[in-house]
Amino acid sequence: MKRILQDLSLAEIQSLVAELGEPKFRAAQIYRGVMLGKRISDMSDLSKSLRAKLAEIFEDEPVKVREVFTSADGTEKYLFELADGNIIEGVLMSYKYGNTQCVSTQVGCRMNCAFCASGLNGLIRNLTAGEILAQILVVNARHGGTPEKRAVTNVVLMGSGEPLDNYENTVKFLKNVTSEGGICVSARNISLSTCGLVPKMYELAEEGIPVNLTVSLHSPDDAERARIMPVAKAYAIADILKACDYYFEKTGRRYIFEYSLIAGENAGREHAEKLIALLKGRPCHVNLIRLNEVKEKHLAGISEKEAYRFLGLLERGGLSATLRRQIGADIGGACGQLRASRLKEEKGE
Ligand code: SAH
């Protein structure tokens, strides 16, 4: 695989341009082309010879849109093809205030949660910072967006992969995507979701990029959590909460817990009561999700009525909570339904 131009910051492009012996102003042109989601071959303001030089070093189109599925509710699911033939998925959801893109950070995932499709084949590889960024640049461009007038207004790191298990690339991505002069999505409009890798949560608090921190909790009890999330054997809920409080102290950002309601596992009255005892008084919000179906997994969700009952218990117990609207499930684009695949398998070879 060649290198990925979208991995580079403006400063890095400036050094590259110097190394190539090109005039300085080319750096801004290249960076602008990248932020507009262009392929190298489409950067028509560059000289032909520079385009040729760049194309020798870098992938022309490291993240290609292979297919787009549109849900009845308007949600779009993207299949992106990477330069090595791996396929990752992404989702674009439109809301009144703008469009939120859900991006992947890894091909596959190591965490192997019992309810999620992303870890079915384990971790295949980490995405580079540029491969994460390019997902956004490409979708923004497709929707007529520019860095000044973004079509993608919000970003959630909630696609396949565990962002904090790909820490260096994720942080580099966050620096580039929030950088002035680039596509410049504000950290307040970015949410990073983690299964709770405690040491990395502390590190993230120190980066000076105050993104919204979301933690996939799914149970108020360590032993029960470990049944559905193997990572819970490594990190106790009490330690996750301490890390969340530290994050709040450092960034001033309220944190969010994701809680997918699974029949017979975590959706009983006793779970609601334990959750209230655990979270009451903390600067947090609970996002309930009804489990989405994953055909290889044999877990079931609960009814909408039961989900509202659970929500009511949390609210009466003094928690700030919402039940997330289920969107994109008809195209396999809902939470936990995103997966990795290979070009070969898709063609049935
Ligand atoms: N690895 C990160 C990012 C994934 S975000 C994390 O664990 O947070 C995707 C969210 O969807 C997580 O909260 C995940 O636990 C949740 N999820 C996974 N499978 C699901 C399913 N089948 N139904 C509903 N939510 C699911």
Residues whose N, C-alpha, C, O or C-beta is under 5 A from the ligand:
A	BS01	SAH	F115 C116 L157 M158 G159 G161 E162 P163 S193 T194 C195 S216 E258 S260 I289 R290 L291 N292 V294 C335 G336
